[in-house]
Amino acid sequence: MLLCSLSWAACADVFRPAYLELNERGEGRYDVLWKVPARGTARLAVDVVWPADTTQLTPPLALLTDGAFVERWRIQRHGGLAGQTIRIEGLSAGVTDVIVRVERADGTAQVERLLPQSPSFTVKGPTVAGEVAWSYLVLGVEHILSGIDHLLFVLALLLIVHGGRRIFLTITAFTLAHSLTLMAATLGWVHVPGPPLEATIALSIVFVAAEVVHGLRGRPGLTARAPWVVAFGFGLLHGFGFAGALAEVGLPQTAIPLALLMFNVGVEAGQLIFVVAVLLLRRLLDLAIARRPAWVSYLPPYAIGTVAMFWVIERVSAFWA
C-alpha cells in the first residue's frame, strides 16, 4: 500500500513536455505552434515571452486535443529572431520542461530543451552539421536518463542477469531491438497507437519484475534462461516509445539521417551510463554488506513491479478518458 501511494508521484516516461515550434517564413515572420499539456480541460499557465519589439500578426487559434492545448499564430520581428532571447514563463506551474524547435527558411533547424532552472534560449543563425549532431545527441541522453519506465525495465533485467558476457548480450539485444523500431517509426514505416503502446511498455516492466521474484523463489523463468530473447522482444516496444519522444521534437529536413543516428547514439550513451552506475552500486553493496536478510532481495522487484502495475492501470484507464 505504501509503494502504491508513492507511485502517484512517480513520473513515467510518457514524454509530454510543452512544445514550441517556430517556422521562419521570411521577412522576419514566423509561424508559431505552442503546445501545452492540459490538466483536464484547464490549460497550464505556461507562456512564451518574446523580445520586446516582436509583433503578433494573427490571433492565436487554440484547440484542445490529445490532452494538450495547441495554439497557432504568426509573429514578426524586423531583422528576424536570430541572436534574440526567448523565455518561457511559468515552468514551475506543472510543466517540467519545454522542447523548442526552430525551423529556418533554409531547411536547417535548432533544437533546445528548456528546464525550470534555465527557461530561456537564444535563437541561433544557420547551423552546421556538428551542431545538429550535438543537439540530438544531448537530447537522446537526456531522454533516456529522465525516462523512468525505460530505466526500470533495464534495472529489472540487471537484477536477473549476472556475468559480464550475459549482461553484454542482453543489453546489446535490447539496444538492437529499440534501434530498429525507433528508425522504423521515426521514418514513418510503422505506426503504433500511443496509449496502448505506453500501457504495454509498463506491462513489460511488470513481467520482468515478476521474473526476478520467481528466480528468488528457485523457479527461474525465460528471462533467466535466455535474457537476450526477452530484452530483444520488449526492446522493440521500447523503441516505439523512444520514437514518440523524437516525434515531439521532429527532425531537421536537411539532416534527417544524422539527427536520427545521433539521437539513437545519445539514448545508448545514457543507457550505458545507467548500466555502469547500477553495476558499480551493486558491487559496492556486495562488498559493504556481505550478509543480509533474504527478504531484502525481494524489495527491489516488488517496488519496481508495484509502480509499473500502477502505470498499467493508469494508462489503460486513459483509453476511455
C-alpha positions, -999 to 999 in steps of 0.1 A, spaced: 0 0 0 29 24 8 45 17 -26 12 23 -44 8 56 -26 43 67 -36 37 57 -72 12 85 -76 42 109 -76 63 88 -100 70 104 -133 67 78 -160 82 84 -194 51 93 -214 72 123 -225 47 151 -227 66 183 -222 54 216 -236 65 221 -272 73 253 -290 79 253 -328 89 283 -349 88 281 -387 106 310 -404 86 324 -433 108 352 -445 109 390 -439 111 384 -401 79 364 -400 74 332 -381 46 307 -377 43 297 -341 30 263 -327 27 263 -289 16 230 -273 10 230 -235 -2 198 -216 -37 202 -201 -49 192 -167 -84 180 -175 -98 209 -195 -76 235 -179 -45 249 -197 -14 250 -176 -2 286 -170 30 284 -192 36 312 -217 62 324 -242 78 357 -236 91 372 -269 117 400 -275 101 434 -268 99 445 -305 80 414 -316 45 420 -330 17 395 -333 3 394 -368 -26 369 -362 -46 360 -331 -39 326 -315 -61 297 -327 -64 272 -298 -75 236 -299 -77 210 -271 -65 177 -284 -49 146 -270 -46 161 -235 -29 193 -246 -38 228 -258 -24 235 -292 -22 272 -303 -11 285 -337 -4 321 -347 21 343 -366 46 368 -353 70 392 -369 102 409 -358 121 431 -382 155 415 -387 143 381 -376 148 364 -343 184 353 -348 205 364 -318 174 372 -297 164 355 -264 131 338 -259 119 329 -224 93 305 -211 73 318 -181 56 296 -156 76 263 -159 73 257 -122 34 256 -126 35 219 -136 54 216 -168 89 201 -161 105 210 -194 99 226 -229 112 212 -262 119 240 -286 124 236 -324 133 265 -347 129 256 -384 148 281 -405 139 292 -441 170 273 -454 158 240 -440 182 238 -411 168 236 -375 177 244 -339 165 222 -311 166 231 -274 154 217 -242 144 242 -215 142 234 -178 128 254 -149 164 264 -139 172 276 -174 139 286 -190 153 307 -219 173 302 -251 190 323 -278 179 318 -314 209 309 -335 217 315 -371 221 286 -396 238 256 -380 265 233 -393 262 195 -392 282 193 -360 257 215 -341 228 194 -353 246 162 -342 254 176 -308 218 188 -302 203 154 -309 230 135 -290 223 156 -259 185 152 -264 189 114 -266 210 112 -234 185 135 -215 155 114 -227 168 80 -215 181 94 -182 147 111 -175 127 81 -187 119 62 -155 100 34 -172 128 25 -196 153 26 -168 132 4 -145 130 -22 -173 168 -22 -176 172 -23 -138 149 -53 -136 169 -71 -163 202 -64 -143 186 -79 -112 183 -112 -131 213 -113 -154 247 -118 -139 281 -122 -155 298 -98 -179 291 -118 -211 254 -124 -204 249 -87 -194 266 -76 -226 245 -99 -248 213 -88 -230 220 -50 -233 231 -55 -269 198 -73 -278 178 -45 -261 198 -18 -280 195 -35 -314 157 -40 -310 148 -5 -300 172 10 -326 152 -9 -353 118 2 -342 130 38 -334 142 41 -370 111 24 -385 86 46 -365 105 78 -370 107 74 -407 70 66 -409 74 29 -420 54 17 -389 28 34 -368 17 22 -333 -10 40 -313 5 58 -283 -18 48 -254 -18 10 -259 20 12 -265 26 30 -232 4 5 -213 23 -24 -229 57 -9 -220 46 -6 -184 34 -42 -186 68 -53 -198 83 -39 -166 58 -59 -145 67 -91 -164 104 -87 -158 99 -78 -121 78 -109 -117 106 -129 -133 130 -116 -106 107 -128 -79 103 -162 -95 141 -165 -97 145 -157 -60 120 -184 -52 140 -210 -71 118 -210 -102 139 -191 -129 118 -181 -159 125 -173 -195 144 -141 -186 169 -160 -165 174 -187 -192 176 -165 -223 176 -128 -212 186 -116 -247 153 -130 -261 132 -111 -236 153 -80 -240 150 -81 -278 112 -87 -277 104 -59 -253 131 -37 -268 110 -35 -299 82 -19 -279 105 5 -260 119 17 -294 84 28 -304 84 48 -271 117 65 -280 102 73 -314 73 91 -297 98 113 -279 116 121 -311 83 128 -329 76 155 -304 108 173 -315 109 164 -352 139 160 -374 157 187 -395 148 182 -431 183 188 -443 199 163 -418 174 136 -411 199 106 -411 224 125 -389 198 136 -364 182 102 -361 216 85 -357 228 109 -330 195 107 -311 199 69 -310 236 72 -300 226 96 -272 200 70 -260 226 43 -260 252 65 -242 227 74 -215 217 37 -211 253 27 -208 259 53 -181 229 39 -162 241 3 -165 276 11 -153 262 30 -124 239 1 -114 267 -25 -116 291 -3 -96 264 2 -69 256 -35 -68 293 -43 -64 297 -17 -36 267 -31 -17 281 -67 -20 314 -55 -5 298 -34 22 270 -58 32 283 -94 28 253 -109 47 218 -95 45 184 -110 53 168 -129 24 137 -106 24 159 -76 14 164 -92 -21 126 -90 -26 124 -53 -21 136 -40 -55 115 -63 -77 83 -56 -56 90 -19 -57 95 -19 -94 65 -42 -101 42 -22 -79 50 11 -96 48 -4 -130 15 -21 -123 1 13 -112 12 27 -146 -5 -2 -164 -38 6 -146 -34 43 -151 -26 40 -188 -53 15 -196 -79 36 -178 -68 65 -200 -81 47 -231 -116 58 -222 -107 92 -206 
